[in-house]
Amino acid sequence: MTTALLPPPGPALTVHQAAARIRTLAERALERMARNEYWAGGWPVGVGNALGGEEGELAGLFTPGLAIEFADWLDTAASHNTRYGTPLPEFALAVARALAP
């Protein structure tokens, strides 16, 4: 896990906060999965069984590992914006808006 430079208040901080939320949930899911035999078949199978249908299949694609990688990308985008003035990708902003409380 990388340590992110916290940006000042603004869009980059909102992207970082979205990344932190995703990462926290993914890490908690991995911890719970390690203690529960239901998940022995893996994330896609467990989520697919729980939800069923295409909904379960779709949700199963976004594994906790992928969620952590995605959070890392969001943090990198926010940090680059803060450090170098690199524009935030519109997708990162859309994710931050979708996850805002």
N, C-alpha and C positions, 0 to 999 in steps of 0.2 A: 504494500500500500504506500502511495506517495503522500508526502505532507504538502498540502496546498498553502500557498501564500494567500491569506485572506484579503480580498479586494476591499476597497472602500465601499460604502453604501452605494447601490446602483445596480444596473443589470448584471454585471459580473458577479457581484455578491449573491444575487438571486440565483444565478446559474450554479454557483458553488453550493448554495444551500440545497438546491435540488439534488446535486450530486451527493451531498452528505446524507440526505434522506434516503436515496436509492441505496447507497452503500450500507447504511445502518440496517435497513430492512433485509438486504441480501445476506449480510453477515449473520443476522439473527436467524434467518431461514436456514442457512448452512449449519448453524449450531443446533437448531431443533432437529434438522434432518439427521444429523449424526447420532442423535439419541432415540430415534424412532424408526423401528423396522419397516414401517409403512413405506418409507422412502428408499428402501433397498433397491428397488427397480429404477431409481433415478428420478430426477425432476420431471421430465416430459411424461413419463408413465404415471407418476403420482398425481400430477396436476390434471392430466388427461382423464384419469379415473375419477378424480374428485369432481370435475366440472362436466366431463363428457362432451361429445360432439366436437365440432370445429372450434368452439369457444375454448374447450380444454386443450385442444391441440395447439391453438394459437398461443394461449397463455403458457403452455409448456415450452414453447420455443425460447422464451426469455428466462433462461436459467439464472440462478444466483451468480454464477461465475460470469456470465455475460453481463449481468446487471452491474457487477463490480467494475468490469472493463469499461462499460458505458459511463459509469460515474467517474472513472479516471479520465476519460475523454472530456467530459464536461468540466472537470477541474482544470485540465490542461488548457481548454479554451478560455476559461475564466482567468487563469493565471497569465496566459499570453496577452489577453486583453489588458490586464492591469500593468504588466511589465513592459510590453512592447507596443501597446496600442493596436494590436491586431483586432480587427472587427470580430465581434462575436457571431458565430454562425447562426443564421435564423432558426435552424432546428434546435440549437441549444437554448435560445430564447423561448421558443415554443414549448419546450419541455419544462423550462422554469415556470412559465406562466401556467401550464397545466398542473403543476405540482404545488403551486403557491397556495397557502392556506386561505 
